[in-house]
Structures are given as structure tokens and as C-alpha cells.
């Protein structure tokens, strides 16, 4: 027998950020983990553009893809883990990993996108330091 799921409780309890945006890219759901991760309160984020967390240099590329997804109803990222830079409220650059899913109306029209996001900044920095150290050691061996 299936147990009824309280989706609001699930979204609020989960450790990963859950962000939903409408067809125009306005934030319509911002869970407590998103608040902790990005520093914006729910009141500050709701109704705002996703530009809130997208680095300025990446916004054109993001919106090209977002608008294409809204127009076609398809995304090539449905099952892939995406790793991209983001920014928090203080302007600090972060590295995030996330998956996306399209949200649809009962008629099948795309109404928005949900992203489940994890902060990968520490791991990204550790990987970068490790790659640098390996390159340094390899350079010594070659000499």
C-alpha cells in the first residue's frame, strides 16, 4: 500500500536546494536548503529572475538554452548532472551540481523547470588543487 507523500514537507526537509522557475525564469519555489546555499531568503528570491544566482557572464548562454527549452518542450539535460558556476547573495562564486526536470500542465505544455542543486564548491576546489599538484609532480618527473 502506497504511503501518501507530503511534498511540501519533503521539499522543506531535503538537504539539497530545490528551485522551481516558471516559463519566464521567475523563481516560484525556493526551499530552505536554497536559502542556506545561496543566502537569499524565500521572500527575497520568490518572483525574482534566475539571474539572482547566475553569474553575469553566463546569463546569455543560460537564457538561450532556457528559452529554447520552453519553446520546444525538450531539454538535453533531463538526466545529466550539470556542473556550473553560480553566485550567492554576497557575490561569492560557487560551483554547483544539479539535475533538472520539466514541469508540465495537464495539457502537456511546459510551465517551468525544477532544479535540485548541491553546492560542490569545496569538492571543486579540492579537485583543482589536486590536479595542480599532480601537474607539478609530473613536471618534476619529466626533468
C-alpha positions in Angstrom: 0.0 0.0 0.0 1.4 3.4 -1.0 2.0 5.9 1.7 0.7 9.4 1.0 3.6 11.8 0.4 3.6 15.3 1.9 5.6 17.0 -0.9 5.9 20.3 0.9 7.4 18.6 3.9 9.8 16.7 1.6 10.9 19.8 -0.3 11.4 21.7 3.0 13.3 18.8 4.7 15.6 17.8 1.8 19.3 18.8 2.2 19.7 19.8 -1.5 18.4 23.1 -2.8 15.1 22.8 -4.7 14.4 25.8 -7.0 11.4 26.0 -9.4 11.1 28.7 -12.0 8.2 29.4 -14.3 8.2 29.6 -18.1 9.7 33.1 -18.0 12.5 32.2 -15.5 10.9 33.7 -12.4 11.5 31.8 -9.2 8.3 30.2 -7.9 9.7 27.8 -5.2 12.8 28.3 -3.1 13.3 25.8 -0.3 15.2 26.3 3.0 18.3 24.5 1.5 18.4 27.0 -1.3 18.2 29.8 1.3 21.2 28.3 3.2 23.2 27.7 0.0 22.7 31.0 -1.8 21.9 33.3 1.2 18.7 34.8 -0.2 15.6 34.3 1.9 12.5 32.9 0.3 10.9 36.3 0.3 14.0 37.8 -1.5 14.0 35.0 -4.1 10.4 34.4 -5.0 9.3 36.3 -8.1 12.9 37.2 -9.0 14.7 36.1 -12.1 17.1 33.1 -12.0 19.8 35.8 -12.7 19.8 36.0 -8.9 22.2 33.1 -8.9 23.6 33.0 -12.4 27.0 34.7 -12.9 26.6 37.7 -15.3 29.0 36.3 -17.9 26.9 33.1 -18.2 23.4 34.7 -18.4 23.2 35.0 -22.2 24.0 31.3 -22.7 21.7 30.3 -19.9 18.7 32.2 -21.3 19.3 31.0 -24.9 19.0 27.4 -23.6 16.2 28.2 -21.2 14.1 29.9 -23.9 14.8 27.1 -26.4 13.6 24.5 -23.8 10.4 26.5 -23.1 9.7 26.7 -26.9 10.4 23.1 -27.7 9.4 21.4 -24.5 12.6 19.4 -24.6 15.9 19.6 -22.7 19.0 17.7 -23.4 19.9 17.8 -19.6 17.0 15.8 -18.3 19.1 13.0 -16.8 22.6 14.6 -16.7 24.3 16.1 -13.7 25.2 19.6 -14.7 28.2 21.3 -13.1 28.3 25.1 -13.5 29.4 28.2 -11.6 26.8 30.2 -9.6 26.8 33.2 -7.3 25.5 33.7 -3.8 24.0 36.8 -2.2 27.4 38.1 -1.3 28.6 37.8 -4.8 30.8 34.8 -4.0 31.4 32.4 -6.9 30.4 28.9 -6.2 30.5 25.6 -8.0 27.1 23.8 -8.1 25.9 20.5 -9.5 22.3 19.9 -10.3 19.7 18.0 -12.2 16.6 19.5 -13.9 13.2 18.3 -14.8 10.5 20.0 -16.9 7.2 20.7 -15.2 4.1 20.4 -17.5 0.5 21.5 -17.4 -2.3 18.8 -17.6 -2.2 19.5 -21.4 1.5 18.8 -21.7 2.7 22.4 -22.1 6.0 23.2 -20.3 5.2 25.5 -17.4 8.5 25.6 -15.7 11.7 23.8 -14.6 12.7 22.3 -11.2 16.3 22.1 -10.3 17.8 20.0 -7.5 21.1 21.7 -6.6 24.1 20.7 -4.5 27.0 23.0 -3.5 30.2 21.4 -4.9 32.5 24.3 -4.2 34.7 22.5 -1.7 35.0 19.4 -3.9 35.7 21.6 -7.0 38.5 23.4 -5.2 40.0 20.2 -3.8 39.9 18.7 -7.3 41.6 21.7 -8.8 44.3 21.7 -6.1 44.9 18.0 -6.7 45.2 18.5 -10.5 47.7 21.3 -9.9 49.7 19.2 -7.5 49.8 16.2 -10.0 50.9 18.5 -12.8 53.7 19.9 -10.6 54.8 16.4 -9.7 54.7 15.2 -13.3 56.8 18.2 -14.3 59.4 17.2 -11.8 59.5 13.6 -13.1 59.9 14.7 -16.7 63.1 16.7 -15.8 
